[in-house]
């Protein structure tokens, strides 16, 4: 069943979709999500750790459902969502690369391919759905759909595409640190490897989007969280942490053209990266194909300046903004709304501290939740167009 149909089939999801469409159209208040930013290390799992989840699709599903139920009970603007939480190695695993796994840290590759070998692989994407951990991802989404069709989901929710990384990130994952030597010493091989990674990114992303019922140019996405956003005109998320490790000139040569080609089939894109690279961030917010940006380390930037760049270009900022020392909820929201008003930035606010305050017990019981409705109401009041004007 298509994602748009699922959004319209349940009245609660229909209201949330309409809220997000008002935001994207510029007619509505800004969203607030009571969720913690994605953590690859020391994440708190409610039911099953990562070793258990990777070994058994039923445990992978049970954890995702518990997380989505807890998110639904927090009363924010987000759409409860679930993904196959298989980490950054999902796409590289299709190439046969081995990974290591621990209870509370996402998997990591323990072997790499030389760039020349990667470039020379013979038909590496044939039978992609049966390679590496793609069968586990496929089983997860089929089981989720079976539970939905049988009326057994704990709350109305939607699936979303798991971690597909980005083109340069995939090349770095597959080849390891050799990519940085190749920047200076073997640009032709690096560009050929980037073509391979683009093919992997597109093939895997298309297969997963088809599996979850997403149209090419839209998506519901949670960015590693169980509380998601409806993007009616943005069809893909791209993660490019490794680009922050090279110069602006090298980003323009080796990364930006491939980011464009990764996004273009899906209309517009949501771009994430960790680390600090102001030149890369400016390239992102100024690019017409990028609708939304997220910073994994916002504390490394002057956020008022970042908001100004976003306001000037019409790019949405999606992310966590920490409280300043001594700020209560009211002062925090007023400060952020003021920054948005001054800069023209539109913000999807990830309220991580509120999420921590509202953490459910293992069953996701609503009885244990503090009332956060006042935060939603106040944020909406502060960010409605009339108030912002």
Secondary structure by P-SEA (a helix, b strand, c coil): ccaaaaaaccaaaaaaaaaaaaaaaccbbbbbbccccccccccccccccaaaaaacaaaaaaaaaaaaaaaaacccccccccccccccaaaaaaacccccccccccccccccccaaaaaaccccccccccccaaaaaaaaaaaaaaaaaaccccccccccccccccaaaaaaaaccccccccccccaaaaaaaaaaaaaaaaaaaaaaaaaaccccccccccccccbbbbbccccbbbbccccccccaaaaacccaaaaaaacccccbbbbbbccccaaaaaaaaacccccccccccccccaaaaaaaaaaaacccccbbbbbcccccaaaaaaaaaaaaaaccccccccaaaaaaaacccccccccccccaaaaaaaaaaaccccccc
